Amino acid sequence: PARSVTLPVTGGPRPVWANAWARPGRLLGYLLDQAWGFDGREAGRLEGAQVVVGESVAAGTVAVEWWDADTGRIVGRRAWLHPGGRLVLAAPAFTRHLAFKLSRDG
């Protein structure tokens, strides 16, 4: 059963809105620089945004891919062993908007 979730975003110089389509083992997400998305202002590159996926995420291997939402190109990729508990993703620097895919590996 998939569902839409709003994710908190911390850090960075400006507010960022984040939402995702979630199902067990997978999260397809989207980050939006509110300056651009809500009123069309080109506010420049955004750095330091952190997406809070959850506070009690089960331990295990996870992988994330970051996608430039304008070009469709992968701009970052990482896999690691999450120890369990709070899971926060450090977004790469982006302009306007950014997509990501988080999944359990294996």
N, C-alpha and C positions, 0 to 999 in steps of 0.2 A: 504493500500500500504506500503510494507516494503522496507527498503533501508539500505545500508551499510553506517556507519558514523565513522569517525576517531575522537577520543576524546582526548582532551589535558589532560596530567597528570603532576601534580606539586608535589614538595616535594620529599623526598627520596634521597638516596645517589648516585643513578645511573639513567640514562635515562630509562624510561618505555614507551613502545609503547602500545596503546590501540585502539581497534576497536570494533564496535558493530553492530548488526543487529537490526534495530529500526522499530517499527510500533507504532501507537497510543496506549498509555497505557502500552507498554512493550519494554524493552531493554535487549538484550542478548549480553553480552560483554566478552571481553578477554583482559587480560593484559599480556605483555611479557617483562621480564627483557632483555633488549637489549644486555647485555654482553653475556648472554647464547643463546638467540634466533638468533642473527646475526652472531656470530662466535664461539659458542660452549663453551665459558669460563664458568666454574662454579664459579660464583662470590659470592655465599653465600646468606644468608637471606636478603630480601629487606624489609625495614620498612619505613613508612611515606608517601607512595604514595597516592595522592588524585586525583580522577577522576572528571573532570569538565563535568557534564552532559549537562548543559545549563545555560544561563544567565537569561532567562525569562521563567522559567518553572511554569506552573499554580499551584496554591495552591491545596492542597488535601493530602490525605493519600497515602503514598508510602511505598513500602517494598523492601528490597534488601536481596538476598542470595548470599553468596560467596562460591565458589567451588574450592577445590584443583584439578587442572587440571590433575595431575598425578593419583590420587586415585579415583576421582569422589565423594569424601566426602564433605559434607557441613562443612565449617570452620567458618561460621559466618552468622548471620541472624538478621535483625532489621526492624521494621516498625515504622513510625512516621508521624506526621502531618506536611507536608512541608508548610510554610507560603506563598510561592510564591516567584518568583525571582530566584536568583542564586542557583543551586543545585550542591553540591559537595559531592562525596562519599569518605569516608576515608577507603581505602583498608586495610584489615588485613595484617600482615606480611606474606610474601610468599617467596618461592624459585622457580626460573625459570619462572613459569607462573601461572595464576589465572583466573578463569572464574567467571562471576556474572550474576544474573538475577534481573532486576529492574522492578517493576510493580506497577500499581495503584491498591490499595486495594479496592475491591468492585466495 
